[in-house]
Amino acid sequence: MSKDELGVQEVSPGYEFIAENPAVPVGYKLTEVGVIPDDWDTKQLNCVCTMKSGESITSKKISDHALYACYGGNGLRGFTDRYTHDGDFALIGRQGALCGNVVRVKGKFFASEHAVVVSPNKGIDIKWLAYVLDTMNLNRFSESSAQPGLSVSKVLLLPLLVPSSQLEQQAIATALSDVDALLEELDRLIAKKRDIKQAAMQQLLTGEIRLPGFEGEWEARRIGDVLEVRHGRSQKEVETKDGEHPIYASGGEIGRANTYLYSKPSVLIGRKGTIDAPRYCDQPFWTVDTLFYTELLDRNSAKFMYYKFCMIPWRNYNEASGVPSLSARTIENIEIVLPTHEEQEAIAAVLSDMDTEIQALEQRRSKTAELKQGMMQELLTGRTRLV
């Protein structure tokens, strides 16, 4: 999504050259916080809003089915039978793990004592202010390490750039809200596609639903009859910066190497640590001792076996009371049912296409989130104007 598609236009093409040219562009002024538009001001938060903690409430008065949403220091806590506020507000987490987080709330709701309710002064748009607050990294004003608590008095003294026109504030908030709406729609679509894939895996990998052209009974076999589980090795002698091949541990990639341990398609599964996150790899790789790799026997599909591994509740096979662990013998003794190699390949192809679609949506979401960050930097500083 480009700036032109969002209706964003540059007011001053020469703005980018401020660092090279000490002259301030026409329409801008130099302040203690840098160059800002002439019709913008630098103010403290206490000049644009008020902040007040909510009311005390006990957990007994919070349920999953009451009428009004109840917000605390970590966001939505549940629902209750009465409300403390009615309108459009920003809430800041005052205490808790998400101390300093900012959410915008509309309508009737209950704000607990662990949430700070932000009310805008006259001439201030609350949607715009919520975006500004979100960029301030407010959790840095937490004053306790045991139970983080926000210092509201310090927050109210923070400076911010304020467009004098509420119309411009609203235009900025609208542009950013449009991107947020796109992000939310992408999140819903990704979640839907994941649900569809999960259902397809359940049906296709068990033979509950067969693809066209395939019939006949599936064969029950031990995993050890289909593949051999191999141990990884220390990477110390092969690890090198900018190596050609990835080095994997149970938690993911940890380095690079120019030497590989195995080069054929393989299913990787944690031996120790993260034991319930199988990985498929069809490029040369190295694994360390905490991560098993597998060698397929006979005519079986590594990608199909990867999807089968994803359906196994690996934590049920954990063999340690401390750090989760699996043994090669345990893995190889698990019984599964398998179709022919041809049907394995067909099922893997269907699921792979679903993965590709999900990955494309996730990449689109990531790029949209990056665009939003860039827009916030431009719009909330006045470098790019909408009105």
N, C-alpha and C positions, 0 to 999 in steps of 0.2 A: 504494500500500500504506500503510494507516494504522497508527498505533501500536496501536490496538485489535486489528487483524488480526495483529499480531506479538506480542500479549500484553504490551504495554508499558503500564505504568500510572504516573501521577504520584503520588509519595509526599506531596509538600508542594505544594498548590495555591498557596500564598503565596510560593513560591520566587522567582517572577518579580518580586516587589515588593521584593527585597532592596535594590536600588539606591535606591529611594524611602524605604524603612523601614530605619533602621540596626539594628533589632532582628533578631537571627539567628533564623530559623525553628526551631521545635521539631524536634529530631532532627538538627540540623546544628551545626557549630562554625566559628568564625572562625580561620583559620590565615594564615601568611605568603603562601600562594598563593591565598587567598580562602576562601569558604565551602564546606565539604565535609561529608559525613555524619559523624555522631559516631563511627561504627564504622569509618571509614576513616583511614588514616595518610598522612603525607607522608614518603617515603623517597628515598634516592638509589638509582640503579640497581645500584650495587655491593652493596646490601643485599638485592636480590631475585634477582640472577642473577650468573653468571660469564661472562666473554667471553674467548675464546681463538682465535687464528688457526689455520687448518688447516695441512696439510702441503704441502711443495713437490712439484710434479709437472711433468714435461716434456710438451710437446705430443705427442711420439711415443707416449706411453702413453694418450692420449685418442683414442677412435674414436667411430663412430656406432653400433656394434653390441655393445659390451661389456656386462657385466652390471649394473654399478652407476653411477648418475648421478654426475657430477662437477661440482661447483659452484665458481665463482670469483667475482671481484669484480663481474661483470656478470650473474650468474645462472648458468643451466645452460650448461656449456662442452661437454658431450658425455658419454661413458661410459668407464669404465675397469674393470680386472679386480679391483680390491680396494676395500675401503671403510674409512673412518676412523671413522665413527660409525654407531650403530644405535639408533634411538629417535625422539623427537619434539623438534625443535629449531627455533629461529629463526636465520636466517643474515643477516648484514649485509655488504653489499659494502664491503671495506676499501680497495680500490684499483681504479681504472678509471673509465670514463665514468659508471657508475651507482653511484659511491661513495656509501654511506649508504642504499642501497635495502634493503628488508627483505622476505624471503620465509620462509615456513614449510615445513620439510621433514620428512617422516616416513619411517621405515624405514632401510635401509642405504644409505649414500651416501659419497662422497669429498668432503671439503672442502679446497680448495686454500689456499695461504698468502695468497691475496687475498680470502678470505672469513673473517669472524669468526663463530664458532659461539657462540650464546647458549644457556646451560644454566640452567634455572630452579632457584632454591633451593626448599627444602621449603615447602609452603604456597602456591606460586605456580603458576598455570596458564599453560602456555606459549602456548596459543592467545590468551588474554587479553593476555599480555605482548607477543606479536607485533603485535597491533593497537595497543597503546600505543606501541611503538617506531615503528610506521609513521606515527604522528601527530607525531613529534618533529623531523621535518625534519633528519635526521642529517647530510645532506651539507653543512650549514653548518659542520661541524667538520672539513672537509677542510683539510689544511695544505700543499698544493702546487698550484700553478696548472698546471704542466707535466703531471704525472701525479698526479691527485688521490689523496690518501691520508688515510684516516680516523684521527683521534686517539682511540684507544680509551680512553686514560686520562681524557680530557675527557668522553667519553660516559658513562663509569661514574659520574661525579659529578653527572649530571643528576638533578633531582628528578622524582618522579612520584607520582600519587595511587594508593594501594593499598587496595582493599577487604580488610578483615581476613578475610572469609569466602571460602574458595576456591570455595564453591558459588556465590557471587555473581559471582566472576571467570568461572566456567564458564558461568553464565547469560548474562553479557554477551557472551562469546565465541560462544556458540551463536546468540544473536540476530543478531549481525553475520555469522556464518558462513552463516546462512540467507539473508541478503541477498546475500552473495557467491555462493552457489549459484545464486540467481536471475539474477544478473548473468552468470555463466558460461553458464547455459542460454540466456539471451538472445543472448550472443555466438555460441554455436553455431548458434542458429536464424538469426541475421542472416547468418552465413557461409554457411549452407546455402541461404538464399534468394538470396544474391548468386551462388552457384554455379549455381543453377537459372536465374537470369536470364541469366547469361553464356552458358550452353548454349542458351537460347532465342534469344538474339541471334545466335549463330553459325548456328543453323538457320534462323531466320525471315528474317534480313537477307541471306542468300545464296540463298534459295529452296530450300534443302535440304528443308525441310518447308513445306508450304503450308497456309494457313488454309482452313477449309471454304468452298466457294463460289468459290474462285479457281483459275484455271488459265491456261495459255498461257505463252509464253516471256517472260523478262525482257529488257529492252533495255539494251545496253551503251552508256554515254554518258560524256562528260567531265563532271567536276563543274562546269566552266565553262558547260556547256550547261543546267545545272539551276539554278545560282545565280551571282550576282556577288559577289566578295569586295570589301568596302569597308574603307577605312582609318579608324581612329579619329582623334580630334582632341584637342588640348590642352584640359584641363578648367579652366584657370586663370580664364577669364572667366565660367564658369558655375557653378563649385563654390560651394556655400553650405551652412552648417550646417543640419541638419534639412530638407534639400531633399526634394522629392517623389519624385525618380527616382534610381536607383543609378548611380554612375560605376564602370565596371569597367576593370581593367587585366588583364594576363595572369595575375596571381596571385590575382585575385578583386576584390571590392568595395573601393574605396579612398576613397569619398566620396559626397556626394549633390549633386543639382542640381535646380533647378526647370525646367530646359530639357532636352529630350531630343534625341538625335541620330537615333534611329530608334524607331518605335513598333509595328512589326509583328513577328510571330513570327520569330525569327532564330537562327541557329547562330553562336556566337562561338568564335573559335580564336586562340590566341596567335600574334602576329607575332614577338615576341622574348621570351626568358625561358622561361616555362612554355608550351611549344608542344604538349603532349600531353594537355591537359585541356579538351576541348570543353565548352561551356556552352550550354544552351538557355534562351532568354529570350523570354517572350510578353507582357512589359509594356514600356512605354517606358523607354529606357535611354540612357546615354552611354558610349562607349568611348574610351579614350585611344589614343595612337599605338602602344602595344605590343600592342594587341588588335584583330584584324580582327572585323568583323561581316559578315553576309551578307544579301543580298536575293534571295529566291526568285523564279524565273522560271516562267511558265506555271502549270500546276496540279500543284504538288508540295508535299509535306508537310514543313514545317520540323522537326517533331518526328521524323519518319522520318529526315530527313537528319542530325539530331543523333545518332541512334543509329548511323547509318552512319559518321559521323565518329568515333564512339567505337571503331569496329572498325579504323580505319586506324592503322598503326604510324608515327605522325608523326615520331618521331625518326629514322626511316630517310630522311626528306626534309629533315633539317636541312642548312642551307646555310652554316653558320658553324663555325669551329674553336673559337671562344670561347663567347660566350653563344648558346645555341640560337636559331635564326632560321628563319622561313619567309617565302616571298614569295607574293603573290597569284597570280602566274603558275604557280608550282609547284602550289599547291592546285588551281587551276582545270584543270590538265592531267592530274590523276589520273583514271583511268578506273574507273567503278563500274557495276554492273548495277542496273536499277530496274524495279519492277513498275508497274502503273497507279496513278494517284492514289488510287483507292478501296482498293487493296490496301495501299498505303503507310499510309493512315489506319488501316486495320484492324490492321496490324502495330504501328504506333505506340501504338495504344490498349492492346493486350495488354501491351507492355513498360512503358507508363506505369502500368498497374494494378500491375505487379510493383514498380515504383519506389515507388508509394504505400504498398504493404504494407511494404517495407523501411524507408521513412522513418518509418512508424508504430512499428515495432519499435525503431528507433534513438531515437525520442523517448521511448518507454517505458524504454529502457535509461538514457537521460540522467536521467530523473526518478528512477529507482531508485537511480542513483549519487548523486544529490543527497540522497535520503532516507537513504542509508547515511552520508553525511557528517554529516547532522543527528543521526542516531542515535549516531554516535561521539562527537560533541560532548556529547550529553546523557548517554549511558551511561558514558563514561570519566571524566566529571567528577563523577558522582553526582547530577547534577541530576534525573535520572530513574532510579528504582530498579526492578529486576525481581524482587527477593526482599525 
